[in-house]
Amino acid sequence: MTITTIAAEAGELIHFNEPTWGLTILTSVLALLGAVFVFVSARAMYLAPDAISQINMLGPATGVGLPLLILANVVHGWNIHGWVAGEFIRAIGAIFLLLVVQAVGSYIMGRTLHATHWDHTAPLSGGQRAKEPK
């Protein structure tokens, strides 16, 4: 790994590391996995038969996909700038708070849906409900 110095506008020198292949590939894999989780969750949400199922489809995107995207950003920062403790602490805080907001938001959406006394088993697409056995 080589360190390169660039002269900035105000005359200060900025040091950055040449990106390494290993961390670049790790960044790409984390970002792609995170994007796949978000895409698959969005697609499953679109195809969900009712509102409760749609709320449940948010879990993989917010619980796995977005933290993977945050980790990809941290690894990219390590690859370019080197270890920065503040960046790592912000990422851990963001992931923790994201998981807290996800849990609380899911709880509130479920309670709200239940409190409306809306028939959440009705198909959202306007299709026919399966006949109940007599």
C-alpha positions in Angstrom: 0.0 0.0 0.0 1.5 3.3 -1.0 0.6 6.7 0.5 0.2 9.6 -1.9 0.1 13.2 -1.1 -2.0 15.7 -3.0 -1.8 19.5 -2.7 -5.2 21.0 -1.8 -6.5 24.4 -2.7 -5.6 26.1 0.6 -2.1 24.8 0.5 -2.6 21.9 2.9 -1.4 18.4 2.0 -3.9 15.5 2.0 -2.7 12.0 2.4 -4.7 9.1 1.0 -3.9 5.4 0.5 -3.9 3.7 -2.8 -7.0 1.3 -2.8 -6.1 -2.4 -2.3 -7.9 -5.1 -4.3 -9.0 -7.1 -1.3 -10.8 -4.2 0.4 -12.2 -3.0 -2.9 -13.7 -6.4 -3.6 -15.0 -6.6 0.0 -16.7 -3.2 -0.4 -18.3 -4.3 -3.7 -19.6 -7.6 -2.2 -21.1 -5.8 0.9 -22.7 -3.1 -1.3 -24.1 -5.7 -3.7 -25.5 -7.9 -1.0 -27.1 -4.9 0.7 -28.7 -3.8 -2.5 -29.9 -7.3 -3.2 -31.6 -7.5 0.2 -33.3 -4.1 -0.3 -34.4 -5.0 -3.8 -35.7 -8.5 -2.8 -37.6 -7.0 0.1 -39.2 -4.3 -2.1 -40.2 -6.9 -4.6 -41.7 -9.2 -1.9 -43.5 -6.2 -0.4 -45.0 -5.5 -3.8 -46.2 -9.1 -4.1 -47.4 -9.5 -0.5 -51.1 -10.4 -0.3 -52.1 -8.1 2.6 -50.9 -5.2 4.7 -49.5 -7.2 7.6 -47.4 -9.2 5.2 -46.1 -6.0 3.6 -45.0 -4.7 7.0 -43.2 -8.0 7.6 -41.3 -7.6 4.4 -39.5 -4.5 5.7 -37.4 -6.6 8.1 -34.8 -8.0 5.7 -34.2 -4.6 4.0 -33.9 -2.6 7.2 -32.3 -5.3 9.4 -29.7 -6.7 6.9 -29.6 -4.7 3.7 -29.1 -1.2 5.1 -26.5 -2.3 7.7 -24.6 -4.0 4.9 -24.6 -0.8 2.9 -23.3 1.1 6.0 -20.5 -1.5 6.4 -19.6 -1.1 2.8 -19.2 2.6 3.3 -17.0 2.0 6.3 -14.8 -0.5 4.5 -14.5 1.9 1.5 -13.4 4.7 4.0 -10.8 2.3 5.5 -9.6 1.6 2.0 -9.1 5.2 1.0 -8.4 7.1 4.2 -7.2 4.4 6.5 -8.6 3.7 10.0 -10.6 6.6 11.4 -12.1 5.9 14.8 -14.9 8.5 14.5 -16.1 7.0 11.2 -16.3 3.5 12.8 -18.2 4.8 15.9 -20.6 6.7 13.6 -21.2 3.5 11.6 -21.8 1.3 14.7 -24.2 4.0 16.1 -26.1 4.2 12.8 -26.5 0.5 12.6 -27.7 0.3 16.2 -30.1 3.1 15.9 -31.4 1.7 12.6 -32.2 -1.5 14.3 -34.0 0.3 17.1 -36.0 2.4 14.7 -36.9 -0.7 12.7 -38.2 -2.5 15.8 -40.2 0.4 17.1 -41.5 1.3 13.7 -42.6 -2.2 13.0 -44.4 -2.4 16.3 -46.2 0.9 15.8 -47.3 0.0 12.2 -48.6 -3.3 13.4 -50.5 -1.7 16.3 -51.9 1.0 14.0 -53.1 -1.6 11.5 -54.7 -3.6 14.2 -56.3 -0.6 15.9 -58.0 0.5 12.7 -60.1 -2.7 12.7 -59.4 -3.0 9.1 -59.7 -6.4 7.5 -56.0 -6.9 6.9 -56.6 -10.3 5.3 -58.4 -8.8 2.3 -56.3 -9.0 -0.9 -54.7 -5.6 -1.7 -54.8 -6.3 -5.5 -58.6 -6.5 -5.6 -58.6 -10.2 -6.1 -61.0 -12.6 -4.6 -60.6 -14.0 -1.1 -60.5 -17.8 -0.8 -63.8 -19.3 0.3 -63.9 -20.3 3.9 -64.9 -23.9 4.7 -68.4 -24.4 6.2 
